[in-house]
C-alpha cells in the first residue's frame, strides 16, 4: 500500500468514525480517533480505535463493532473514568490508552476540553514510566527467570517454540521498562525495542526467530544477559501472597 492509498484509507476511517459518533454516541462531548490507520501505518484489516468521552457516565465501557467494513474498538468514558485509566496505564508501564489520546484526531463539539486532556496525556507520556520497583518488578523478573529455565536442557522443537512465545512478551517488557522506556504489548513490543536500540532489536529478533524454529540457545542467552542487569536469576525467595478475600465457605460433597 503506497502513501496515497494510506492517506485515502485514513480519510475513510475518519469519516466512518465521524458517522459512529453521530449515530451511536450523539451526546458525546468529544472523541479521539486513533490506531495504525490514522498514523498512516494501517492495512485494510486494521481497526479504528475510538475513545469517546461524555460529560458524565454511570460507568465506562468498551465495545466492538463493524462500521462500513471497518472493525471499531470503542472505549467509552467520561473525564473522570478516562483519567482513571490513563493513570492506570501509566502506572503499569504500558500506556495503551495514553497513546490513543495523545495520537488521536479530535472529533466532537467540545474541542477545548479534548485538547486539554490530550495535552495532559502528552505530558504523562513524555515523563516516561515509573522506575521498575516493588511487586510488579519482582513478578516480571520471576516470570522471565521461570520461562528462561524452561528453555534449559533438551526439549522437542515445538516445546521450545511454545516457551519462547510466552517468554517474548515478558522479556521485551523487562528490556524496555528496565531501560526507562515505555513497554508495549503484541506488535508494539518489537516496534518500541527498535526505537530504543536498533542493535538490541536485531539481536532480539534473530534469537527469537531461532527459538521459534526450535533452537532456544540464543534466546536463553539473551534472557540470561538481561536478567544479569537486574541481579541475575530470581527464583529463590520469590513470594506472592493471595488476597485476604481469596476464600469461600467449605462445602461438603455428597
Secondary structure, DSSP 8 states (H G I E B T S, - for coil): --HHHHHHHHHHHHHHHHHHHHHH-TT-SEEEEESTTTTT---TT--EEEEEEES--SS-EEEEEEETTEEEEEEEEEHHHHHHHHHHHHHHT--HHHHHHHH-EEESS-HHHHHHHHHHHHHHHHH----S-HHHHHHHHHHHHHHHHHTSS---HHHHHHHHHHHHHHHHHHHHHHTT-----THHHHHHHHHH-HHHHHHHHHHHHHHHTT--HHHHHHHHHHHHTTTS---TT------TT---------
